[in-house]
Amino acid sequence: MEGAGMGVLGPLRNREYRKLWFAQLVSVLGDKIHQIAASILVYKITGSLVHVGAMLAVTTLPAVLFGIPAGAAVDRAERKRVMVTADVVRAALVLAIPILAEHGIGFFYAAAFLVATASLFFEPARFSLIPDLVPEEELTAANSLDQASIAVSEIAGLAIGAGLVAGLGTFDAFVVDAASFVVSALVIARMAVPARSEVAGGAEEAPPFAAQIAEGVRTIREHSIISALTATYAAAALPMAAANAAMQGLALVRFGRGPIDGRAVGLAAIDAAVTVGLLAGSVTVGQSGNSRSGRKYVIALAAAGVFLVGTASASSIVMALPFVFLVGVANMWFYVPARSILQIHAPSTHLGRIYAVWRTLTHAMLAAGYAVAGFLAQRFGPSTTLVCLGCGMLGISAYGWSRASLREA
């Protein structure tokens, strides 16, 4: 195994991967600014945690409705063009959000739904390109670098977003997010994609669209490792999504003080602790290489559950932040191995549609988690909600450990 630094940074030697990496970095910076602005805007308009949870649910709903067809479409299309188009569409929609929100919360939800729909095409194309840009032995490093860089960009985005919203309001935050999509589109447009990626995604000899979707579902069902991975990862998405909404409840209600706009600082602090944890987890899991990915994945699911319970027990936001940080670390220790397992074991020519099925099931659980969390946090309080969610993660981990093919992947 290469040295730790070279192992994590090795994929950056590839010029085209660097472009893909940089485009994502800029886009995520804008996304985190958007996230702070959106949460504050919805809570300011409605004064309800139920609506904050509903906003998060709305952004996951397109993946449930259109995720599988979008993945099949990505396998048939030129992936670079798909990503550039998705970025341009998202830039226009994000810029319109604060204007539409003035006419009612329903217009905000509609715009958020459309932004998430455009993202359905971007992410499978990007995910499918990574194995074509870096060798298999560097996949864990590439996925780890991807997530570590995203975490750094998220930290910067949270700081900028909190400052923009607290100092100037939400409109400027949405403008910055729109600009980030434009920059991403320009960088990706200059990327030279290996021919084999476009041949795999070409449409000349592609089977019928419905047959491609069915083939992706069949591959997941018949492959013991991928089916176990899909089942546990999708199941874990519900408590992790609900935990995200519940932790926002901690910042807005339990630990929140003063004017609503001023609570952006507490919201950003919770999110920043998670993000720093994601960064630390990305770096450390990247150094560990591809070995024993299944065990890393299953054990990290249990660790996340323990740390959620710890977060719930905190008596102040200062006491909660270390546990929130550890939730972020555990998140990367199951997220990165899951991606690597899927990229290694799924056929490359089917990866877009397989990933789309995987992601669709996951987002169905995310939507359910966000929706349920808002009601639970409003009814029983964020802390009680987090305890229940942590116990759920422990149960999912136990099931994953019982599947030998996944445990030994």
C-alpha positions in Angstrom: 0.0 0.0 0.0 1.2 3.5 -0.8 2.0 6.1 1.8 -1.0 7.6 3.5 -0.7 10.9 1.8 -0.1 9.5 -1.7 -2.9 6.9 -1.1 -5.5 9.6 -0.5 -4.1 12.2 -2.9 -3.1 9.8 -5.7 -6.2 10.2 -7.8 -5.4 13.9 -8.2 -2.5 12.9 -10.5 -5.2 12.3 -13.1 -6.0 15.7 -14.9 -9.5 14.8 -15.8 -10.4 13.5 -12.3 -9.0 16.8 -11.0 -11.6 18.7 -13.1 -14.4 16.5 -11.9 -13.2 16.9 -8.3 -12.9 20.7 -8.5 -16.3 21.1 -10.1 -17.9 19.2 -7.2 -15.9 21.2 -4.7 -17.3 24.5 -6.0 -20.8 23.2 -6.3 -20.8 21.9 -2.7 -19.6 25.2 -1.4 -22.8 26.8 -2.8 -25.0 23.9 -1.7 -24.1 24.4 2.0 -24.8 28.1 1.7 -28.1 27.1 0.2 -28.8 24.7 3.0 -28.5 27.3 5.7 -30.5 29.8 3.8 -33.3 27.3 2.9 -33.7 26.0 6.5 -33.8 29.6 7.9 -36.2 30.8 5.1 -38.7 27.9 5.7 -38.6 28.2 9.5 -39.0 32.0 9.2 -42.0 31.7 6.9 -43.7 28.9 8.8 -42.3 28.8 12.3 -42.6 25.0 12.2 -40.1 22.1 12.5 -42.7 20.0 10.5 -42.1 22.3 7.5 -38.3 22.1 7.9 -38.6 18.3 7.8 -41.1 18.6 4.9 -38.6 20.7 3.0 -35.9 18.0 3.4 -38.4 15.4 2.4 -39.4 17.3 -0.8 -35.7 17.4 -1.9 -35.5 13.6 -1.7 -38.9 12.8 -3.3 -37.7 13.1 -7.0 -35.2 10.3 -6.4 -38.0 8.1 -5.3 -40.2 9.0 -8.3 -37.6 9.3 -11.1 -34.3 7.9 -9.8 -34.4 4.6 -11.6 -35.3 6.0 -15.0 -32.8 8.8 -14.6 -30.0 6.2 -14.0 -31.0 4.3 -17.1 -31.0 7.5 -19.1 -27.5 8.4 -17.9 -26.2 5.0 -19.1 -27.6 5.8 -22.6 -26.3 9.4 -22.8 -23.0 11.3 -23.0 -22.3 11.7 -19.3 -20.4 14.9 -19.5 -23.3 16.6 -21.4 -25.7 15.3 -18.8 -23.7 16.9 -16.0 -23.3 20.2 -17.7 -27.0 20.4 -18.5 -28.0 19.5 -15.0 -25.7 22.3 -13.6 -27.2 25.0 -15.9 -30.8 24.0 -15.0 -30.0 24.0 -11.3 -28.4 27.4 -11.5 -31.5 28.9 -13.0 -33.8 27.2 -10.5 -31.8 28.2 -7.4 -31.7 31.8 -8.5 -35.5 31.8 -8.7 -36.1 30.2 -5.2 -36.1 33.4 -3.1 -38.4 35.2 -5.6 -40.9 32.3 -5.7 -40.9 31.9 -1.9 -42.4 35.4 -1.6 -45.6 34.0 -3.2 -45.9 31.2 -0.7 -44.2 28.1 0.8 -45.8 25.9 -1.9 -43.7 27.7 -4.6 -40.6 27.2 -2.6 -41.3 23.4 -2.3 -41.9 23.3 -6.1 -38.6 24.9 -6.9 -36.7 22.7 -4.4 -38.4 19.7 -6.0 -37.2 20.7 -9.5 -33.6 21.4 -8.3 -33.5 17.9 -6.7 -34.9 16.4 -10.0 -32.0 18.0 -12.0 -29.5 16.6 -9.5 -30.8 13.1 -10.2 -29.1 13.1 -13.6 -25.9 14.8 -12.4 -24.9 12.4 -9.5 -25.3 9.0 -11.3 -23.2 10.4 -14.3 -20.5 11.6 -11.9 -20.5 8.4 -9.8 -20.2 6.3 -13.0 -17.3 8.2 -14.3 -15.1 7.8 -11.3 -14.1 4.1 -12.0 -13.2 5.1 -15.5 -10.9 7.9 -14.4 -9.0 6.1 -11.7 -7.8 2.5 -11.4 -9.6 0.0 -9.1 -6.9 0.1 -6.4 -7.4 3.8 -6.0 -11.2 3.7 -5.8 -11.3 3.9 -2.0 -8.8 6.8 -2.1 -10.8 8.6 -4.8 -14.1 8.2 -2.9 -12.4 9.3 0.3 -10.7 12.3 -1.3 -14.0 13.2 -2.8 -15.7 13.2 0.5 -12.8 14.9 2.4 -12.8 17.7 -0.2 -16.5 18.0 0.0 -16.3 18.3 3.8 -13.7 21.1 3.5 -15.9 22.9 1.0 -19.0 22.4 3.3 -17.2 23.9 6.3 -16.4 27.0 4.2 -19.9 27.1 2.9 -21.4 26.9 6.4 -19.2 29.8 7.6 -20.1 31.9 4.5 -23.8 30.9 4.6 -24.2 31.7 8.3 -22.5 35.1 7.8 -24.6 35.9 4.7 -27.9 34.9 6.2 -27.3 36.5 9.6 -25.8 39.7 8.1 -27.6 40.2 4.8 -30.5 37.7 4.6 -31.2 34.7 2.5 -31.3 36.2 -1.0 -27.6 36.6 -1.4 -27.0 33.0 -0.3 -29.2 31.7 -3.2 -27.3 33.9 -5.7 -24.0 32.4 -4.6 -25.3 28.9 -4.9 -26.5 29.6 -8.5 -23.1 31.0 -9.3 -21.4 27.8 -8.0 -23.4 25.6 -10.5 -22.3 27.9 -13.4 -18.7 27.4 -12.4 -19.1 23.7 -12.1 -20.7 23.5 -15.6 -17.8 25.5 -17.1 -15.2 23.2 -15.6 -16.9 20.0 -16.6 -17.5 21.2 -20.1 -13.6 21.3 -20.5 -13.2 17.7 -19.2 -12.0 15.0 -21.7 -13.9 11.8 -20.8 -12.3 8.5 -21.7 -13.9 6.9 -24.7 -14.9 3.7 -22.9 -17.2 5.7 -20.6 -19.1 7.1 -23.5 -19.2 3.8 -25.3 -20.7 2.2 -22.2 -23.2 5.0 -22.0 -23.9 5.2 -25.7 -27.3 4.6 -27.1 -26.7 3.0 -30.5 -26.8 -0.6 -29.3 -28.5 -0.1 -26.0 -31.3 -2.4 -25.1 -34.8 -0.9 -24.6 -35.2 1.6 -21.8 -37.5 -0.5 -19.7 -35.2 -3.5 -20.2 -32.2 -1.5 -18.9 -34.2 -0.6 -15.7 -35.2 -4.2 -15.2 -31.6 -5.4 -15.7 -30.4 -3.1 -13.0 -33.0 -4.3 -10.5 -32.2 -7.9 -11.4 -28.5 -7.5 -10.9 -29.0 -6.1 -7.4 -31.4 -8.9 -6.5 -29.2 -11.7 -7.7 -25.9 -10.4 -6.4 -25.6 -11.4 -2.7 -23.1 -8.6 -1.8 -25.0 -5.8 -3.7 -28.4 -6.9 -2.4 -27.2 -7.0 1.2 -25.5 -3.7 0.8 -28.5 -2.1 -0.7 -30.9 -3.4 2.0 -28.7 -2.2 4.9 -27.7 1.1 3.3 -31.3 2.0 2.4 -32.5 1.0 5.8 -29.8 3.1 7.5 -30.8 6.1 5.4 -34.1 6.5 7.4 -32.6 7.0 10.9 -29.7 9.0 9.5 -32.0 11.4 7.6 -34.3 11.7 10.6 -31.3 12.4 12.8 -30.3 15.2 10.5 -33.7 16.8 10.9 -33.7 16.2 14.7 -30.3 17.8 15.1 -31.6 20.8 13.3 -34.4 20.8 15.9 -31.8 20.9 18.6 -30.3 24.0 17.1 -33.5 25.8 16.3 -35.6 24.9 19.4 -33.8 23.3 22.3 -30.6 25.3 22.1 -32.0 28.2 20.0 -32.1 31.7 21.5 -33.0 35.1 20.2 -34.3 36.1 16.7 -34.9 33.3 14.2 -32.3 34.7 11.7 -29.7 34.7 14.6 -30.2 31.0 15.1 -28.4 30.4 11.8 -25.2 30.4 13.9 -26.3 27.5 16.1 -27.6 25.7 13.0 -24.3 26.2 11.3 -22.4 25.0 14.4 -24.3 21.7 14.5 -23.8 21.2 10.7 -20.1 22.3 11.0 -19.4 19.6 13.7 -20.9 17.0 11.4 -18.9 18.3 8.5 -15.6 18.3 10.4 -16.4 14.7 11.4 -17.1 13.9 7.7 -13.7 15.3 6.9 -11.9 13.4 9.6 -13.7 10.2 8.6 -13.0 10.6 4.9 -9.2 11.0 5.5 -8.9 8.1 7.9 -11.0 5.7 5.9 -9.1 6.6 2.8 -5.8 5.7 4.4 -7.2 2.3 5.3 -7.4 1.1 1.7 -9.9 -1.4 0.1 -9.3 -4.2 2.6 -12.2 -5.4 4.8 -14.6 -2.8 3.4 -17.6 -4.9 4.5 -16.5 -5.0 8.2 -15.7 -1.3 8.2 -19.1 -0.6 6.8 -21.1 -2.7 9.3 -19.2 -1.7 12.4 -19.5 2.0 11.4 -23.3 1.6 11.2 -23.3 0.6 14.9 -20.9 3.4 15.9 -23.2 6.0 14.3 -26.1 4.7 16.4 -24.0 5.0 19.7 -23.0 8.5 18.8 -26.6 9.6 18.1 -27.6 8.4 21.5 -24.7 10.5 22.9 -25.9 13.6 21.1 -29.3 13.2 22.6 -27.9 13.0 26.1 -26.0 16.4 25.8 -27.2 19.2 28.1 -26.0 22.0 25.9 -24.9 22.7 22.3 -21.3 22.7 23.4 -21.7 19.2 24.9 -23.5 18.0 21.9 -20.9 19.0 19.3 -18.3 16.3 20.1 -20.9 13.6 19.6 -22.2 15.3 16.4 -18.6 15.3 15.2 -18.3 11.5 15.8 -21.6 10.9 14.0 -19.9 12.5 11.0 -16.8 10.3 11.3 -18.9 7.1 11.5 -20.9 8.3 8.5 -17.9 8.3 6.3 -16.7 5.0 7.6 -19.8 3.4 6.3 -20.5 5.7 3.3 -17.1 5.4 1.6 -16.8 1.6 1.9 -20.3 1.2 0.6 -19.5 3.2 -2.6 -16.3 1.3 -3.1 -18.0 -2.1 -2.7 -20.7 -1.1 -5.2 -18.1 0.3 -7.7 -16.0 -2.9 -7.5 -18.7 -5.5 -7.6 -21.2 -3.9 -10.0 -20.7 -4.3 -13.8 -19.3 -1.1 -15.2 -21.7 -0.9 -18.1 -24.6 -1.2 -15.7 -23.3 1.0 -13.0 -25.4 4.0 -13.8 -28.7 2.1 -13.5 -27.6 0.0 -10.6 -26.5 3.1 -8.7 -29.8 4.7 -9.6 -31.8 1.8 -8.1 -29.6 1.8 -5.1 -30.0 5.6 -4.7 -33.7 5.5 -5.3 -34.3 3.1 -2.5 -32.0 5.1 -0.3 -33.8 8.3 -1.1 -37.2 6.7 -0.4 -36.0 6.0 3.1 -34.4 9.5 3.3 -37.8 11.1 2.4 -39.6 9.0 5.0 -36.9 9.8 7.6 -37.1 13.6 7.0 -40.9 13.5 7.1 -41.2 11.4 10.2 -38.5 13.3 12.1 -40.3 16.6 11.8 -43.4 15.2 13.5 -41.5 13.2 16.1 -39.3 16.2 17.0 -42.3 18.4 17.3 -44.3 15.9 19.3 -41.6 14.2 21.6 -38.7 16.5 21.3 -35.4 16.2 19.4 -33.5 14.3 22.1 -36.0 11.5 22.5 -36.2 11.2 18.7 -32.4 10.8 18.5 -32.3 8.0 21.1 -34.8 6.0 19.1 -32.9 6.6 15.8 -29.6 5.5 17.4 -31.2 2.2 18.6 -32.5 1.7 15.0 -28.9 2.0 13.6 -27.7 -0.6 16.1 -30.3 -3.0 14.8 -29.4 -2.4 11.2 -25.8 -3.1 11.9 -26.6 -6.4 13.6 -28.5 -7.5 10.5 -25.6 -6.5 8.2 -23.1 -8.4 10.3 -25.3 -11.5 10.0 -24.9 -11.4 6.1 -21.5 -13.1 5.6 -21.1 -12.0 2.0 -21.4 -8.4 3.0 -19.3 -8.7 6.2 -16.4 -10.3 4.2 -16.7 -8.0 1.1 
